[in-house]
Every structure is written in structure tokens, then in C-alpha cells.
Amino acid sequence: MGDDPATSVVDADCRAHDVPNLYICSAAVFPTSGGANPTHTVMALAARTAARFLERLQVRGRAEVVGAAGANRG
């Protein structure tokens, strides 16, 4: 995880740098394996990623609605 595609595969929202709209919500985003079971951390990452995804979807939906309303004004 990170901001730099040269040193990380996904950003802080678990969104892949190189593949548009690909989200990786698993322990695969961890740079190393931990000594403890990562289940709770993976669940927290998945919940956070879902929340961010829904935020983006809602913003995009509002933009499409505003754009459609403007197009109807002709």
C-alpha cells in the first residue's frame, strides 16, 4: 500500500495503481506476513474500502445527475 506506483500495488483505499477500478480487499495488500491472524485487519480494510467506493459512486452519481439536468435545459 502506498501513493507511489513504483513501490506499491495499491493506494490507501486498496485501489490498484495500474488497473482502473480494481480494488484488492485481502491480506494480499500487506507487504509482509504478520505473526498474528490478519482476519480483523482484513475485515477493517474491506469495510473502509467499501465505504470509499460508495463515496466515489455517490459523487459520480451526483455529477451524472447534474450533467443530465444541464443537458435537458437545452
Backbone as a ProteinNet text record, in pm:
[ID]
protein_1_A
[PRIMARY]
MGDDPATSVVDADCRAHDVPNLYICSAAVFPTSGGANPTHTVMALAARTAARFLERLQVRGRAEVVGAAGANRG
[TERTIARY]
83.9	0	87.9	47.1	122.3	74.9	133.7	97.6	179.3	292	383.1	367.2	321.2	305.3	435.8	548.5	677.5	711.1	652.7	686.5	566.1	448.1	329.1	233.6	146.3	49.8	-83.6	-122.1	-250	-229.5	-328.9	-323.3	-386.5	-405	-458.5	-602.5	-672.8	-809.9	-815.5	-701.1	-687.6	-720.3	-710.9	-736.3	-603.8	-601.4	-479.7	-432.6	-301.5	-245.3	-255.7	-233.2	-220.6	-348.2	-448.5	-572.2	-688.6	-751.2	-861	-975.4	-1026.5	-1142.2	-1121	-996.8	-967.7	-933.4	-1010.2	-987.7	-947.2	-843.7	-795.3	-819	-917.8	-957.8	-921.4	-793.1	-747.7	-611.2	-558.4	-427.2	-316.4	-350.7	-251.6	-192.9	-259.6	-207.5	-102.9	-83.9	16.3	155.8	254.7	388.9	458	423.4	481.1	372.5	398.2	302.1	328.9	223.5	237.9	244.5	268.4	275.5	139.7	38.4	-95.9	-194.1	-309.9	-415.3	-462.9	-463	-498.4	-648.4	-732.6	-874.1	-939	-918	-981	-928.1	-800.4	-742.7	-797.8	-809.5	-866	-1011.5	-1087.1	-1227.1	-1235.4	-1147.3	-1146.3	-1108.3	-1009.3	-970.7	-1085	-1154.2	-1266.2	-1379	-1409.6	-1514.9	-1476.2	-1350.6	-1302.5	-1304.2	-1259	-1258.2	-1400.3	-1493.4	-1633.6	-1690.9	-1659.5	-1708.6	-1652.3	-1523.9	-1462.2	-1520.3	-1542.7	-1601	-1741.2	-1821.2	-1956.6	-1953.7	-1859.1	-1844.2	-1816.1	-1724.4	-1692	-1812.8	-1886.7	-2004.9	-2111.6	-2131.9	-2231.8	-2191	-2064.6	-2017.4	-2034.2	-1999	-2013.1	-2160.2	-2247.3	-2390.6	-2445.8	-2400.9	-2444.7	-2397.3	-2275.2	-2221.3	-2300.8	-2339.5	-2417.9	-2556.8	-2616.9	-2748.9	-2741.1	-2640.3	-2623.3	-2598.3	-2514.4	-2485.7	-2610.7	-2692.9	-2816.7	-2915.1	-2922.7	-3013.7	-2972.1	-2842.7	-2793.3	-2819.5	-2811.2	-2836	-2981.7	-3071.6	-3215	-3258.9	-3176.2	-3212.9	-3201.4	-3123.4	-3106.8	-3077.3
-118.1	0	123.7	220.8	344.7	436.8	554.3	653.5	640.5	574.8	565.2	430.9	431.4	305.9	228.8	296.7	228.9	141.7	172.3	97.4	29.2	41.1	-21.7	-63.7	-155.7	-207	-134.5	-100	-33.6	94.6	183.4	305.5	279.6	382.7	367.6	316.2	327.6	277.4	137.9	73.7	-60.9	-63.9	49.7	58.5	40.3	-51.3	-80.7	41.2	62.1	174.7	153.9	31.4	5.4	-40.1	-84.8	-134.7	-50.8	26.7	113.2	33.6	84.6	27.5	-113.8	-151.7	-279.8	-252.7	-310.8	-297.5	-433.5	-437.4	-562.7	-556.8	-632.2	-630.1	-762.1	-783.8	-907.9	-883.6	-986.7	-976.4	-963.6	-978.2	-964.5	-823.8	-724.9	-587.9	-562.4	-655.9	-639.1	-665.8	-584.1	-604.7	-730	-770.1	-891.5	-963.7	-1088.3	-1161.7	-1130.4	-1118.2	-1087.5	-1214.1	-1196.6	-1311.3	-1349.7	-1267.1	-1293.7	-1308.6	-1362.8	-1380.1	-1242.6	-1217.7	-1085.4	-1065.5	-1156.1	-1150.3	-1016.9	-967	-841.3	-723.5	-725.1	-618.2	-622.5	-740.8	-755	-709.5	-743.7	-700.1	-547.9	-486.3	-340.3	-275.4	-331.8	-278.9	-291.5	-404.8	-426.6	-327.6	-303.4	-208.3	-66.7	-30.3	103.4	119.8	17.5	22.8	34.3	-40.8	-33.7	105.3	164.9	299.8	401	391.5	483.6	462.3	336.6	304	364.8	350.4	406.9	559.2	621.7	767.7	811.3	741.5	775.1	754.4	648.1	618.1	725.3	769.7	873.1	1005.2	1040.7	1164.8	1156.7	1043.7	1024.8	1030.1	971.3	973.8	1115.1	1194.3	1333.9	1411.3	1385.7	1455.4	1418.4	1291	1248.6	1310.9	1320	1381.3	1529.3	1599.4	1741.1	1759	1675	1682.1	1656.8	1559.7	1529.6	1644.4	1705.3	1818.5	1935.1	1958.7	2066.4	2039.9	1911.9	1876.3	1895.1	1877.3	1891.5	2036.8	2127.3	2269.3	2326	2258.5	2285.4	2414.8
0	0	0	-81.4	-84.1	-194.5	-199.5	-300.3	-428.6	-420.2	-534.3	-605.5	-730	-804.7	-823.9	-812.8	-828.6	-708.6	-593	-471.7	-407.8	-469.2	-411.4	-522.2	-491.7	-589.1	-576.8	-453	-428.8	-348.8	-356.6	-276.1	-139.1	-60.4	75.2	77.7	-35.5	-45.2	-105.7	-118.7	-176.6	-325.5	-392.2	-536.2	-609.3	-706	-780.2	-858.9	-862.2	-935.6	-1086.8	-1132.8	-1276.4	-1345.6	-1270.5	-1331.8	-1280.5	-1368.3	-1324.9	-1261.2	-1151.8	-1081.9	-1028.8	-1003.4	-939.6	-794.2	-705	-561.5	-507.3	-424.7	-367	-216.4	-171.2	-29.3	35.7	51.7	115.1	179.5	241.1	303.6	199.5	72.3	-34.9	-40.7	18.2	14.7	122.4	213.7	318.6	261.5	296.3	241.6	296.1	417.7	477.1	554.9	586.3	668	814.6	890.2	1032.2	1115.1	1240.9	1330.7	1386.3	1360.9	1413.8	1298.8	1330.4	1232.3	1183.9	1051	999.4	972.9	1019.2	984.4	1018.8	1138.6	1178.9	1097.2	1066.6	986.1	844.1	786.8	652.3	650.9	754.2	762.6	770.9	846.7	858.6	725.3	656.1	525	424.8	426.5	334.7	362.8	489.5	525.1	483.9	506.5	468.5	317.1	246	100.1	45.1	101.7	58.3	81.6	194.7	224.3	124.1	93.3	-2.8	-142.5	-177.9	-308.2	-319.7	-216.2	-217.1	-223.3	-154.3	-162.2	-305.4	-372	-511.2	-601.3	-577.9	-658.3	-639.7	-517	-490	-553.3	-545	-606.1	-756.9	-814.6	-958.6	-999.2	-918.9	-946.7	-944.1	-846.8	-839.5	-961.3	-1004.8	-1121.4	-1246.5	-1258.9	-1374.5	-1371.6	-1252.6	-1240.3	-1276	-1225	-1255.8	-1405.6	-1462.4	-1606	-1689.4	-1650	-1721.9	-1710.9	-1593.2	-1573.8	-1662.4	-1672.6	-1757	-1904.1	-1944.4	-2083.5	-2121.3	-2026.7	-2053.2	-2066.4	-2020.2	-2026.4	-2167	-2249.1	-2386.5	-2436.4
[MASK]
++++++++++++++++++++++++++++++++++++++++++++++++++++++++++++++++++++++++++

